[in-house]
Amino acid sequence: SDFIFVSNSLYVEFEKYVKLTKNDLKGNVHIINNSVGEIFEEHTYNSDCNKVFDFITIRNNMDSSTYCIDLVCKLAEKNPKLKFLIIGKGKIFEHIHKPNNVTLINDFLQHNEMLKRIDSAKCALMLTRRDTQGVMSCELATYGIPLITSDLSVCHEIFDGLDNISY
């Protein structure tokens, strides 16, 4: 068998829980990072245009606890003078309070629709509790917007060396 992982961090987690020896895996493990959408490579974040929001968070599945929408809302509540934009689909706000300084677009956006929204924010806030790589975070980093993410080994693996990343 061949084993394909999107990050070395995910492979390390796999080793913790699956009882295979290094010899069992020798030559059969491949780390292939996910690719980003072409539009994020071809275009660049416009830091000079008018910024409506301080932070943007884009998560397709907002209901997954992995993507920390609850923590984004706690940050918004603690910082009522800042403006947050959350884009994604889900029912989380049927279960938790959406702060007044959070604007929600409860929808999926195509990549080209996202660029204008991304440019309207000063910074991307892409927190995660446990992510394998975070394709949207990678796309935002590639696009060039300053990005804040969680201080996890997988985030360091993917983003260390980039100037626009904070943990």
C-alpha positions as CSV (number, residue, x, y, z in Angstrom):
1,S,0.0,0.0,0.0
2,D,1.0,3.6,-0.6
3,F,0.1,6.3,1.9
4,I,-0.5,9.8,0.7
5,F,-0.7,12.7,3.2
6,V,-1.3,16.4,2.5
7,S,1.2,17.4,5.3
8,N,4.0,15.8,7.3
9,S,2.1,16.8,10.4
10,L,-0.8,14.6,9.4
11,Y,1.6,11.7,8.7
12,V,3.1,12.1,12.2
13,E,-0.5,11.9,13.6
14,F,-1.1,8.8,11.5
15,E,2.0,7.1,13.0
16,K,0.7,7.7,16.5
17,Y,-2.5,5.8,16.0
18,V,-1.6,3.2,13.3
19,K,0.6,0.3,14.4
20,L,2.9,0.0,11.5
21,T,6.7,0.0,11.7
22,K,9.0,2.3,9.8
23,N,9.9,-0.7,7.6
24,D,6.2,-1.3,6.8
25,L,6.0,2.2,5.5
26,K,9.4,2.6,4.0
27,G,9.2,4.0,0.5
28,N,5.4,4.0,0.6
29,V,4.7,7.4,2.3
30,H,4.2,10.4,0.1
31,I,3.6,14.0,1.3
32,I,1.8,15.9,-1.4
33,N,0.6,19.4,-0.3
34,N,-2.7,20.5,-1.7
35,S,-2.6,23.1,-4.5
36,V,-4.2,26.5,-4.4
37,G,-6.7,27.9,-6.9
38,E,-5.1,29.5,-9.9
39,I,-6.9,32.8,-9.3
40,F,-4.9,33.3,-6.1
41,E,-1.6,32.8,-7.9
42,E,-2.6,35.1,-10.7
43,H,-3.9,38.0,-8.6
44,T,-2.5,40.0,-5.7
45,Y,-4.1,41.4,-2.6
46,N,-4.9,45.1,-3.0
47,S,-3.6,46.7,0.3
48,D,-4.3,50.2,-1.0
49,C,-8.0,50.1,-1.5
50,N,-10.6,51.1,1.1
51,K,-10.9,48.5,3.9
52,V,-14.4,48.0,5.2
53,F,-13.4,45.1,7.6
54,D,-10.6,44.5,9.9
55,F,-10.8,40.7,9.6
56,I,-12.1,38.2,7.1
57,T,-12.7,34.5,7.8
58,I,-13.7,32.2,5.0
59,R,-14.9,28.7,5.9
60,N,-17.0,26.5,3.6
61,N,-18.3,24.4,6.5
62,M,-18.8,26.9,9.4
63,D,-20.5,24.2,11.5
64,S,-17.3,22.2,11.9
65,S,-15.7,23.0,15.3
66,T,-12.3,22.6,13.6
67,Y,-12.6,26.0,12.0
68,C,-13.1,28.0,15.2
69,I,-16.1,30.2,14.3
70,D,-16.8,30.3,18.0
71,L,-13.4,31.8,18.7
72,V,-13.7,34.3,15.9
73,C,-17.0,35.4,17.6
74,K,-15.3,35.6,21.0
75,L,-12.6,37.8,19.5
76,A,-15.3,40.0,17.9
77,E,-17.1,40.3,21.3
78,K,-13.9,41.3,23.0
79,N,-13.1,43.9,20.3
80,P,-16.4,45.6,19.5
81,K,-14.7,48.5,17.6
82,L,-13.3,46.1,15.0
83,K,-15.3,44.8,12.1
84,F,-15.3,41.1,11.2
85,L,-16.6,39.4,7.9
86,I,-17.4,35.7,8.0
87,I,-18.1,33.9,4.7
88,G,-19.3,30.4,4.6
89,K,-22.3,28.1,4.8
90,G,-23.7,26.7,8.0
91,K,-26.2,26.8,10.9
92,I,-23.8,27.7,13.6
93,F,-25.5,31.0,14.4
94,E,-28.7,29.1,15.2
95,H,-26.6,27.8,18.2
96,I,-24.3,30.6,19.1
97,H,-24.7,34.4,19.3
98,K,-23.4,36.4,16.3
99,P,-21.9,39.6,17.6
100,N,-23.1,42.9,16.2
101,N,-19.7,43.7,14.7
102,V,-19.7,40.5,12.6
103,T,-21.1,40.6,9.1
104,L,-22.1,37.2,7.8
105,I,-22.3,36.0,4.2
106,N,-24.0,32.6,4.7
107,D,-23.2,31.3,1.3
108,F,-20.5,29.7,-0.8
109,L,-18.6,32.1,-3.1
110,Q,-16.7,31.3,-6.2
111,H,-13.0,32.2,-6.2
112,N,-13.5,35.2,-8.4
113,E,-16.3,36.5,-6.1
114,M,-14.0,36.2,-3.1
115,L,-11.2,38.5,-4.3
116,K,-13.3,41.7,-3.9
117,R,-14.3,40.5,-0.4
118,I,-10.8,39.7,0.6
119,D,-9.5,43.1,-0.6
120,S,-12.2,44.7,1.6
121,A,-10.4,43.4,4.7
122,K,-7.1,44.4,6.4
123,C,-6.3,40.9,7.5
124,A,-7.5,37.2,7.2
125,L,-8.3,35.4,10.4
126,M,-8.1,31.7,9.8
127,L,-8.1,29.9,13.1
128,T,-8.1,26.1,13.3
129,R,-8.1,23.5,16.1
130,R,-6.8,20.7,13.9
131,D,-6.2,21.2,10.3
132,T,-4.4,19.0,7.8
133,Q,-3.3,21.9,5.7
134,G,-6.1,24.5,5.3
135,V,-6.4,25.1,1.5
136,M,-8.3,28.4,2.0
137,S,-5.6,29.6,4.3
138,C,-3.0,28.7,1.8
139,E,-4.9,30.5,-0.9
140,L,-5.2,33.7,1.2
141,A,-1.5,33.5,2.0
142,T,-0.6,33.1,-1.7
143,Y,-2.9,36.0,-2.6
144,G,-0.8,38.1,-0.1
145,I,-3.3,39.3,2.5
146,P,-1.8,39.3,6.1
147,L,-3.0,36.1,7.7
148,I,-3.4,35.1,11.3
149,T,-3.7,31.4,12.0
150,S,-3.3,29.0,14.9
151,D,0.0,28.1,16.4
152,L,-0.1,24.4,15.4
153,S,2.7,22.3,14.0
154,V,0.9,21.9,10.6
155,C,0.5,25.7,10.3
156,H,4.2,26.2,10.9
157,E,5.0,23.4,8.4
158,I,3.0,25.1,5.7
159,F,3.5,28.8,6.5
160,D,6.9,29.2,8.1
161,G,9.0,31.5,5.9
162,L,6.2,33.6,4.7
163,D,6.3,37.2,5.7
164,N,2.5,37.7,5.8
165,I,1.7,35.1,8.4
166,S,1.3,35.5,12.2
167,Y,0.4,32.7,14.7
